Amino acid sequence: MGNLEGMAAIVTGGGRGIGRAICLALAHEGARVAIADILLDNAQSVCREIEAGGGKAVALQVDLTKRAEVERMVEAALGAFGQLNILVNNAGWDKLEFFLDSEEETWEKVLAINFKSVIYTCKAVLPHMVAQNGGKVVNVASDAGRVGSLGEAVYAGAKGAIIAFSKSLAREMARYRINVNVVCPGLTETPLLEKSRSEMPNVVEAIGRSVPLRRLGEPEDVARAVAFLASPAADYVTGQTLSVSGGLTMA
């Protein structure tokens, strides 16, 4: 029996990359998982992986930048599982470019996907956690939000906002036995990183060479940290920010 047996989770951006790894990790620990993704085919593929392993999952299509769709997604997850114990805000998007070369359209998309979506999901899910007197929220930010990152000024700002928002929310939710924590990946082998490699290959390679553990992260590295913070083992951990970056940042 896993640490999350009997629990139900929502994972946003769960259709590929880090999100897929998180969904599989939570399912491995016994959680039922709602895989929320704008690309339904991807979510359904992960759902089939979980079910093939004997787990339970549901694929839900959602545009996380639209509050009404987020609310419908949460209601669908509740309808499928009858409860929600874990919320993992993993969805993200970025365009690697220097700030003075960027445009407002890009800023709006970065802020909407990376930060406003977290506000929308928390607003929709937390009342249910309050009613059941408990829950775990794990928000996936980035080390860019902790220390800044070349070519990612607005993205880093959005991820930094997630960190500050999560700490504040942790204080407000503590009375309801709801833990709110943040996981900050460093460079991790994902489709988004491949896109960044094509945009600024020298920057990505230079950062990769600076990692003390001598390798880039894998999605499973991040997933294990998320699964820990979602588990009873982290019942006395809240308002914290955990970097999963191979030692790239140590402050």
Backbone torsions as a table, in degrees:
resi	resn	phi	psi	omega
1	MET	NA	132.1	-178.2
2	GLY	-81.8	170.4	-179.8
3	ASN	-66.5	-19.0	-174.6
4	LEU	-112.7	19.2	-179.3
5	GLU	-56.2	131.0	177.9
6	GLY	86.2	-5.4	-178.8
7	MET	-94.8	160.3	178.5
8	ALA	-126.8	137.9	-173.9
9	ALA	-129.6	150.5	165.7
10	ILE	-112.2	132.3	174.2
11	VAL	-123.3	116.3	178.3
12	THR	-84.2	148.2	-175.6
13	GLY	62.4	35.3	-172.5
14	GLY	-84.4	3.1	-172.1
15	GLY	-83.3	-13.5	-180.0
16	ARG	-163.6	172.4	174.9
17	GLY	58.5	-135.8	-179.4
18	ILE	-61.2	-39.4	-179.4
19	GLY	-60.5	-43.9	177.7
20	ARG	-60.1	-45.8	-179.4
21	ALA	-61.5	-38.2	178.3
22	ILE	-65.1	-44.7	178.5
23	CYS	-58.4	-45.3	-179.6
24	LEU	-66.1	-38.3	179.9
25	ALA	-66.4	-43.7	179.7
26	LEU	-65.9	-41.0	178.4
27	ALA	-64.4	-39.0	178.3
28	HIS	-59.9	-32.1	179.0
29	GLU	-86.7	3.1	172.8
30	GLY	105.6	-1.7	-179.0
31	ALA	-77.1	147.8	166.9
32	ARG	-85.9	137.2	-168.4
33	VAL	-125.1	127.1	169.9
34	ALA	-94.2	115.7	-176.7
35	ILE	-95.4	105.0	-175.7
36	ALA	-101.3	121.1	-176.0
37	ASP	-154.5	149.1	177.6
38	ILE	-70.6	-24.0	178.5
39	LEU	-100.9	100.6	-173.9
40	LEU	-62.2	-38.7	-179.5
41	ASP	-58.0	-42.7	178.7
42	ASN	-63.3	-44.9	179.7
43	ALA	-62.4	-40.4	179.9
44	GLN	-66.7	-34.7	178.0
45	SER	-64.0	-43.5	178.1
46	VAL	-67.0	-37.8	177.4
47	CYS	-58.7	-43.6	179.0
48	ARG	-65.3	-36.6	177.0
49	GLU	-60.8	-44.6	-179.1
50	ILE	-65.3	-44.8	-178.9
51	GLU	-66.2	-34.1	177.5
52	ALA	-64.4	-27.3	177.8
53	GLY	-89.5	6.9	178.0
54	GLY	91.6	5.1	180.0
55	GLY	-91.9	180.0	-179.8
56	LYS	-122.0	134.8	-178.0
57	ALA	-154.4	162.8	174.3
58	VAL	-139.9	139.1	179.1
59	ALA	-98.4	128.6	-177.4
60	LEU	-128.7	122.9	177.3
61	GLN	-83.7	133.7	-178.1
62	VAL	-156.9	140.3	168.0
63	ASP	-96.0	105.5	-172.4
64	LEU	-69.6	-10.1	177.8
65	THR	-85.0	-2.7	-179.6
66	LYS	-115.9	113.7	-172.5
67	ARG	-59.6	-39.8	-179.1
68	ALA	-62.7	-38.6	177.7
69	GLU	-67.7	-38.0	177.4
70	VAL	-61.2	-45.0	-179.9
71	GLU	-63.0	-39.5	177.9
72	ARG	-66.8	-38.1	178.8
73	MET	-62.7	-43.8	179.8
74	VAL	-63.9	-42.3	178.2
75	GLU	-63.6	-37.0	177.7
76	ALA	-66.0	-39.4	177.2
77	ALA	-64.4	-42.4	176.9
78	LEU	-62.7	-39.8	178.2
79	GLY	-63.7	-34.0	-179.2
80	ALA	-76.6	-37.5	-171.0
81	PHE	-113.6	-19.6	179.5
82	GLY	81.1	-6.2	179.9
83	GLN	-163.3	163.0	174.8
84	LEU	-137.8	116.2	-177.3
85	ASN	-107.4	-22.5	-174.1
86	ILE	-136.6	131.7	171.4
87	LEU	-122.5	123.2	175.8
88	VAL	-116.6	111.9	176.7
89	ASN	-91.4	97.7	-174.9
90	ASN	-110.4	-23.6	-172.8
91	ALA	-57.6	139.2	178.9
92	GLY	-157.8	162.9	177.7
93	TRP	-155.1	147.0	179.3
94	ASP	-151.9	158.4	171.2
95	LYS	-131.6	115.1	-174.8
96	LEU	-76.7	111.6	178.1
97	GLU	-164.1	154.1	178.3
98	PHE	-69.8	146.8	-172.0
99	PHE	-56.7	-43.0	-177.3
100	LEU	-69.3	-13.7	175.5
101	ASP	-94.8	-6.1	-174.6
102	SER	-87.7	163.0	-177.7
103	GLU	-125.1	160.5	-176.1
104	GLU	-59.4	-35.1	179.0
105	GLU	-58.2	-40.5	177.7
106	THR	-68.6	-42.3	179.1
107	TRP	-56.6	-46.4	-176.4
108	GLU	-63.2	-40.4	179.9
109	LYS	-67.3	-43.2	179.0
110	VAL	-60.8	-46.4	-178.7
111	LEU	-67.4	-39.0	-177.7
112	ALA	-66.6	-46.7	-176.8
113	ILE	-74.6	-42.0	-172.5
114	ASN	-85.2	-31.9	-175.0
115	PHE	-117.8	-51.1	-177.0
116	LYS	-62.1	-33.0	178.5
117	SER	-61.7	-35.0	178.7
118	VAL	-67.2	-40.8	176.9
119	ILE	-61.7	-45.0	-178.3
120	TYR	-62.5	-46.9	-177.4
121	THR	-67.5	-41.0	179.0
122	CYS	-63.1	-42.2	179.2
123	LYS	-62.3	-34.0	-178.5
124	ALA	-81.9	-34.6	-173.6
125	VAL	-90.4	-38.6	-171.0
126	LEU	-59.5	-37.5	176.9
127	PRO	-57.2	-33.7	178.2
128	HIS	-71.5	-37.6	176.5
129	MET	-67.7	-38.1	177.1
130	VAL	-61.8	-43.1	-178.7
131	ALA	-63.8	-32.8	179.8
132	GLN	-95.0	3.0	175.9
133	ASN	58.5	52.2	175.4
134	GLY	160.5	155.0	176.7
135	GLY	165.0	170.2	179.7
136	LYS	-130.1	128.7	173.7
137	VAL	-116.8	125.7	176.3
138	VAL	-123.2	114.8	179.4
139	ASN	-101.3	127.1	179.6
140	VAL	-91.3	113.5	178.5
141	ALA	-104.1	-125.1	179.6
142	SER	-170.9	151.0	172.8
143	ASP	-62.9	-20.2	173.9
144	ALA	-59.3	-32.5	179.1
145	GLY	-77.4	-15.0	178.1
146	ARG	-92.5	-41.6	-170.9
147	VAL	-126.4	-0.1	-176.6
148	GLY	84.8	163.3	-178.4
149	SER	-157.5	133.4	-179.8
150	LEU	-61.0	127.2	177.9
151	GLY	80.3	11.3	-177.0
152	GLU	-138.0	40.1	-172.1
153	ALA	-59.7	-49.7	-177.3
154	VAL	-73.0	-38.9	175.4
155	TYR	-59.6	-46.6	178.1
156	ALA	-61.4	-38.8	176.8
157	GLY	-62.0	-41.6	179.4
158	ALA	-66.0	-41.5	179.9
159	LYS	-70.5	-35.1	173.8
160	GLY	-63.8	-35.6	177.1
161	ALA	-64.0	-38.2	177.3
162	ILE	-60.3	-42.0	-179.5
163	ILE	-62.2	-48.7	-179.3
164	ALA	-65.9	-42.0	177.6
165	PHE	-60.1	-43.8	-177.5
166	SER	-65.8	-40.8	178.4
167	LYS	-63.5	-42.2	179.0
168	SER	-65.7	-42.8	179.5
169	LEU	-64.8	-36.9	178.6
170	ALA	-59.1	-39.6	178.4
171	ARG	-66.3	-41.9	-178.3
172	GLU	-70.6	-33.8	-173.2
173	MET	-90.8	-10.2	-175.4
174	ALA	-57.9	-36.8	-178.7
175	ARG	-63.7	-19.8	180.0
176	TYR	-101.6	11.8	-179.7
177	ARG	61.5	36.7	176.5
178	ILE	-109.5	120.8	-179.5
179	ASN	-93.8	136.5	177.9
180	VAL	-127.8	118.7	-178.8
181	ASN	-135.8	168.1	-176.7
182	VAL	-127.0	137.7	170.9
183	VAL	-113.1	129.1	-178.9
184	CYS	-114.2	99.5	175.4
185	PRO	-70.5	150.7	165.2
186	GLY	-91.1	-155.3	177.4
187	LEU	-61.7	123.7	-175.5
188	THR	-131.8	140.5	-177.2
189	GLU	-69.6	96.6	-179.2
190	THR	-138.0	168.1	174.2
191	PRO	-58.0	-33.3	178.9
192	LEU	-66.1	-37.3	177.8
193	LEU	-66.6	-38.6	177.4
194	GLU	-60.4	-38.9	177.8
195	LYS	-64.8	-42.6	179.4
196	SER	-63.6	-37.1	177.7
197	ARG	-59.1	-38.5	-179.1
198	SER	-72.5	-26.3	-177.9
199	GLU	-86.1	-43.3	-178.3
200	MET	-141.2	70.6	-174.3
201	PRO	-59.5	-38.5	-177.7
202	ASN	-66.0	-38.0	179.5
203	VAL	-65.6	-46.9	-179.3
204	VAL	-62.2	-43.9	-179.2
205	GLU	-65.4	-38.7	-179.6
206	ALA	-65.5	-42.0	178.5
207	ILE	-65.5	-41.9	-179.9
208	GLY	-59.1	-37.9	179.7
209	ARG	-70.2	-16.7	-177.3
210	SER	-88.7	-5.4	-177.0
211	VAL	-73.3	119.6	-178.1
212	PRO	-57.3	-35.3	-179.5
213	LEU	-80.0	4.4	167.6
214	ARG	67.6	24.9	174.0
215	ARG	-158.2	158.6	172.4
216	LEU	-79.4	161.1	-179.7
217	GLY	-73.6	155.7	171.2
218	GLU	-109.0	151.9	179.2
219	PRO	-51.6	-35.0	-178.9
220	GLU	-66.2	-28.3	176.4
221	ASP	-60.9	-44.6	179.7
222	VAL	-70.6	-40.5	-177.6
223	ALA	-60.2	-38.6	180.0
224	ARG	-65.4	-37.0	177.9
225	ALA	-67.0	-41.2	178.0
226	VAL	-64.0	-44.4	-179.8
227	ALA	-61.1	-37.7	176.2
228	PHE	-62.0	-49.3	-177.0
229	LEU	-67.7	-22.4	177.9
230	ALA	-85.5	-8.4	-172.0
231	SER	-96.9	165.5	175.4
232	PRO	-59.4	-22.1	178.3
233	ALA	-61.9	-20.4	-179.1
234	ALA	-109.6	25.4	-178.4
235	ASP	-61.0	-24.6	-178.3
236	TYR	-107.5	22.9	178.9
237	VAL	-118.8	118.6	176.2
238	THR	-152.3	151.0	-179.4
239	GLY	72.4	21.0	-174.7
240	GLN	-106.1	156.1	177.7
241	THR	-122.1	117.8	-176.0
242	LEU	-112.1	117.0	176.5
243	SER	-83.8	134.0	174.7
244	VAL	-121.4	83.0	-167.6
245	SER	-138.0	14.5	-179.9
246	GLY	65.9	19.2	179.5
247	GLY	88.6	7.0	-179.7
248	LEU	-58.3	-38.9	172.8
249	THR	-119.2	139.1	-176.5
250	MET	-134.2	19.4	-179.9
251	ALA	-108.1	NA	NA
